[in-house]
Amino acid sequence: MIKSLIPEQTLRRIPLYHQILSDLEQRGEEFVSSAQLAYFFRY
């Protein structure tokens, strides 16, 4: 098996990014800041 260069935690966040960005797009948002993403992820 080949080890990925991308950390597993990063790969696990991809579906969450997709969901959040899709929701924002449906609301008509064109831009999102890293601070907004951090809020959605509760960092």
BADREN-782320 format. One record per atom (N, C-alpha, C): x, y, z; residue in one letter. Coordinates in steps of 0.001 Angstrom, whole numbers, padded with zeros to 6 digits, always signed. Layout:
N
XYZA ...
END
This chain:
43
+000834-001171+000000M +000000+000000+000000M +000886+001244+000000M +000495+002249-000775I +001272+003483-000873I +000781+004465+000184I +001711+005036+000927K +001358+006009+001954K +001117+007361+001296K +000015+007997+001643S -000339+009298+001091S +000551+010382+001692S +000863+011365+000888L +001620+012514+001375L +000712+013519+002078L -000584+013317+001942I -001557+014205+002568I -001981+013585+003898I -001882+014350+004989P -002264+013808+006293P -003730+013351+006308P -003996+012291+007041E -005350+011730+007107E -006365+012749+007611E -005983+013553+008602Q -006899+014568+009130Q -007318+015558+008042Q -006391+015915+007175T -006698+016818+006069T -007704+016166+005131T -007488+014916+004809L -008407+014200+003923L -009799+014081+004535L -009862+013927+005832R -011167+013817+006502R -011942+015125+006474R -011239+016253+006377R -011916+017550+006350R -012496+017891+004981R -012030+017255+003923I -012468+017613+002572I -013989+017558+002416I -014674+016495+002865P -016138+016502+002732P -016802+017647+003507P -016202+018020+004647L -016754+019136+005421L -016589+020452+004673L -015420+020653+004064Y -015213+021841+003236Y -016246+021885+002120Y -016463+020759+001481H -017423+020699+000376H -018821+021078+000854H -019235+020542+001986Q -020557+020838+002523Q -020697+022321+002871Q -019720+022854+003562I -019766+024260+003962I -019771+025169+002746I -018883+024906+001795L -018804+025756+000607L -020059+025638-000249L -020641+024462-000324S -021893+024289-001067S -023022+025079-000412S -023098+025020+000909D -024121+025779+001633D -023952+027282+001412D -022723+027758+001489L -022468+029181+001272L -022830+029588-000157L -022525+028743-001109E -022855+029029-002507E -024374+029116-002691E -025115+028225-002056Q -026574+028252-002154Q -027153+029531-001560Q -026464+030096-000583R -026905+031357+000028R -026491+032574-000794R -025759+032330-001874G -025350+033429-002736G -024008+034038-002380G -023297+033424-001448E -021979+033935-001069E -020983+033662-002193E -020203+034669-002532E -019187+034496-003572E -017790+034322-002995E -017608+034796-001776F -016291+034749-001147F -016434+034225+000276F -015377+033600+000755V -015338+033141+002142V -013920+033366+002660V -013830+033833+003879S -012510+034076+004467S -012065+032859+005273S -010788+032819+005543S -010275+031728+006378S -010863+031821+007787S -011152+033041+008250A -011770+033214+009565A -013177+032612+009581A -013924+032787+008497Q -015254+032184+008414Q -015158+030659+008425Q -014228+030114+007665L -014059+028661+007646L -013671+028151+009027L -012800+028864+009697A -012393+028465+011047A -013598+028457+011981A -014471+029455+011831Y -015679+029502+012659Y -016541+028263+012410Y -016738+027914+011141F -017553+026749+010811F -016940+025459+011344F -015624+025397+011379F -014934+024217+011893F -014724+024297+013403F -015061+025427+013994R -014939+025656+015442R -013495+025587+015929R -012570+026163+015116Y -011168+026208+015528Y -010907+027466+016290Y 
END
